[in-house]
Amino acid sequence: MNYHKARPKLYVMDNGRLSMDANLLIAGSNQATNAEPSKPNEMVKFPIYTVLIDHPEGKILFDTACNPDSMGSEGRWPDAVQVGFPLDQPEECYLPHRLEQLGVRPEDISFVVCSHLHMDHAGCLELFTRAKIIVHRDELNGALNVYAHR
């Protein structure tokens, strides 16, 4: 047996925090926003993370976090989304920086697996132009359908 064979490595990367009204998880709730936090609901923060699997046959990235250009007056996210889902993402948490800390460039990624296409999971997908993107057909069709009707 060869005990010196390369083994996969797993890296969980911190990509910041996203806040939202806890009641968005409950149907029919009354949503608080960052602008109106005193509604009877509670804003909660939860982590945004990505996972890199460094496999001997290729690097696999699970999700791509929020895009660094999401927030602000010129941000990609609409104002209502920025207010309702405030993003706390220091520059060191940007996905390209986290990959760089591991000595990995976007073009080094062989596969990107998207759990789903929400803004906090697929925000940096455009960086991985050489990777094979894996997403469930129903998720992709649902996302395309939203934009086709705008």
Steps between C-alpha positions, in 0.01 A plus 500: 500500500608855428437706814653811343219542247360854487182538704220750452501806725193695604501875577199684643536870421337785695340740252330736744154525653155574362216634713133438446174500687472171686133490408578466130547138587137490614223535242275806533727692735543877542848584368730742680772677297823671587315832454213387730660260749246579774223297344407211728737272313869439544788546257742209525848460354611178346829397342573492132753237411645313206676166498804408294583135446856467381488157338795341319286486183380863519381779725128514583333812638164474677310829464654840420370736775393862445653718235731768650310761294161416652455798733506879468350762271652326195449152646360207304228433754186715477455750784216297655723192514788698652268633772326168565814285486794710621835343416800512732785390276842644584740500206699207638179292479454554125517162327791597270703601808417176684608297199818706470580422866500133397711564191206431268386710204148484353642336186639217718147386591379198300141484629265742674205336672212741565271398783254753359513834321420751775715813527694369801585170331567586135618863510849433365407233248619718211864465615517133411500510121716187464310287751218262431197641685272248667150610602171314513296541182192616693702767681645632175162499326343681796767770497475547124123518521521789752716705263303408188190665646662831598 
